[in-house]
C-alpha cells in the first residue's frame, strides 16, 4: 500500500544544498577536461617524449602502441559521456527546482 492510497501526505523531496550543485558543476568541468586531454594528448608528438621508457624499457613498446593510445582515447570518450550525463542531471534538477518555485 502506498502513501497516496492510505491518505497520508507525501513529503516533497528535499532540495539539494548549494554546495552540492557547485560540486556537481566542478565534476562536470573536471570530467570534460580530463576527457578532452585523454582524447587529444596520446596522438600529439609530445606523447613520444616522456620518461616512462627510460625507467622501464618494456613500457616504451606499450606506450607507443596505437592500441594503447586508442584505449586512452576511449577512456576520454567515457569521461566526456560522464560529464554530459552529470551536466544533464544537474540541469534537470535546476529546471525542476525552478518549476517548484513557480508553483508556490
C-alpha positions as CSV (number, residue, x, y, z in Angstrom):
1,X,0.0,0.0,0.0
2,X,1.5,3.3,-1.0
3,X,1.0,6.6,0.9
4,X,-1.3,8.1,-1.7
5,X,-3.8,5.2,-1.2
6,X,-3.8,5.4,2.5
7,X,-4.5,9.1,2.5
8,X,-1.2,10.1,4.2
9,X,0.6,13.2,3.0
10,X,3.6,12.5,0.8
11,X,6.6,14.7,1.8
12,X,8.1,16.7,-1.1
13,X,11.7,15.9,-2.0
14,X,14.2,18.0,-0.1
15,X,16.1,20.4,-2.3
16,X,19.8,19.9,-2.7
17,X,22.1,22.3,-0.9
18,X,24.0,24.9,-2.9
19,X,27.4,23.3,-2.3
20,X,26.2,20.0,-3.8
21,X,25.3,21.8,-7.0
22,X,28.7,23.5,-7.1
23,X,30.5,20.2,-6.5
24,X,28.4,18.7,-9.4
25,X,29.5,21.5,-11.7
26,X,33.1,21.0,-10.7
27,X,32.7,17.3,-11.5
28,X,31.3,18.2,-14.9
29,X,34.2,20.5,-15.7
30,X,36.8,18.1,-14.4
31,X,35.5,15.1,-16.3
32,X,35.2,17.1,-19.5
33,X,38.7,18.5,-19.3
34,X,40.2,15.0,-18.5
35,X,38.2,13.6,-21.3
36,X,39.5,16.1,-23.9
37,X,43.0,15.6,-22.6
38,X,42.8,11.8,-22.9
39,X,41.4,12.0,-26.4
40,X,43.9,14.5,-27.8
41,X,47.2,14.1,-26.0
42,X,48.1,10.5,-26.9
43,X,48.1,11.5,-30.5
44,X,50.4,14.5,-30.2
45,X,54.2,14.5,-30.7
46,X,54.7,15.3,-27.0
47,X,53.4,11.8,-26.2
48,X,56.6,10.2,-27.6
49,X,59.0,12.4,-25.5
50,X,58.3,11.1,-22.0
51,X,60.3,9.5,-19.3
52,X,58.3,6.3,-18.9
53,X,60.5,4.4,-21.4
54,X,63.7,5.5,-19.5
55,X,62.5,3.9,-16.3
56,X,61.0,0.7,-17.8
57,X,62.2,-0.1,-21.4
58,X,59.3,-2.6,-21.9
59,X,56.9,0.2,-21.2
60,X,58.1,2.1,-24.3
61,X,56.6,-0.5,-26.6
62,X,53.2,-0.4,-24.9
63,X,53.4,3.4,-24.6
64,X,53.9,3.9,-28.3
65,X,51.3,1.3,-29.4
66,X,48.3,2.7,-31.3
67,X,46.1,0.3,-29.5
68,X,47.1,1.7,-26.1
69,X,46.6,5.3,-27.4
70,X,43.2,4.3,-28.7
71,X,42.3,2.8,-25.4
72,X,43.2,6.0,-23.7
73,X,41.1,8.0,-26.2
74,X,38.2,5.6,-25.4
75,X,38.6,6.4,-21.7
76,X,38.5,10.1,-22.8
77,X,35.2,9.5,-24.5
78,X,33.8,7.8,-21.4
79,X,34.8,10.8,-19.3
80,X,33.1,13.2,-21.7
81,X,30.0,11.0,-21.6
82,X,30.0,11.1,-17.8
83,X,30.4,14.9,-17.9
84,X,27.4,15.2,-20.3
85,X,25.3,12.9,-18.2
86,X,26.1,14.7,-15.0
87,X,25.5,18.0,-16.6
88,X,22.1,16.9,-17.8
89,X,21.3,15.6,-14.3
90,X,22.3,19.0,-12.9
91,X,20.3,20.9,-15.4
92,X,17.2,18.7,-14.8
93,X,17.5,19.4,-11.1
94,X,17.7,23.1,-11.6
95,X,14.8,23.1,-14.0
96,X,12.6,21.1,-11.6
97,X,13.7,23.4,-8.8
98,X,12.6,26.4,-10.8
99,X,9.3,24.7,-11.6
100,X,8.6,24.1,-7.9
101,X,9.4,27.8,-7.1
102,X,6.9,28.9,-9.7
103,X,4.2,26.7,-8.2
104,X,4.5,28.4,-4.8
